[in-house]
Amino acid sequence: YHAGRWFAPGDNPLRVGPVAVGSIYQLPTTRGGGRMERWMVEAFLNGVMAAAVRNPATGRWEDRVISGRSDRAVIRRLADDMRREIAVLRLLQLDDEAGDMNRPTLPDVCR
């Protein structure tokens, strides 16, 4: 919940992100051979906002970690549990290429 820049549009008060944790993607293997490997989305990372604030003591610009800025995801290869980071935008591109427009369902917050 409270996804950053990439969240499902429309009536979405909790800003649910467009990719659900647990989604499985087919990605080409890094070892060559043209094989596809199955990866599962495990988590989303906080983002770093470059040059977010100026330090009054040093006069230099400093980066800040921003929670809920889910533009990077951690995915796990199902074959051997290897983990890596991937851009959420790349996952959305894979959804578009596959023709999968199913986004996570939004919770009913009216109750």
Rosetta blueprint (number, residue, H / E / L):
1 Y L
2 H L
3 A L
4 G L
5 R L
6 W L
7 F L
8 A L
9 P L
10 G L
11 D L
12 N L
13 P L
14 L L
15 R L
16 V L
17 G L
18 P L
19 V L
20 A L
21 V L
22 G L
23 S L
24 I E
25 Y E
26 Q E
27 L E
28 P E
29 T L
30 T L
31 R L
32 G L
33 G L
34 G L
35 R L
36 M E
37 E E
38 R E
39 W E
40 M E
41 V E
42 E E
43 A E
44 F E
45 L L
46 N L
47 G E
48 V E
49 M E
50 A E
51 A E
52 A E
53 V E
54 R E
55 N L
56 P L
57 A L
58 T L
59 G L
60 R L
61 W E
62 E E
63 D E
64 R E
65 V E
66 I E
67 S L
68 G L
69 R L
70 S L
71 D L
72 R E
73 A E
74 V E
75 I E
76 R E
77 R E
78 L L
79 A L
80 D L
81 D L
82 M L
83 R E
84 R E
85 E E
86 I E
87 A E
88 V H
89 L H
90 R H
91 L H
92 L H
93 Q H
94 L H
95 D H
96 D H
97 E H
98 A H
99 G L
100 D L
101 M L
102 N L
103 R L
104 P L
105 T L
106 L L
107 P L
108 D L
109 V L
110 C L
111 R L
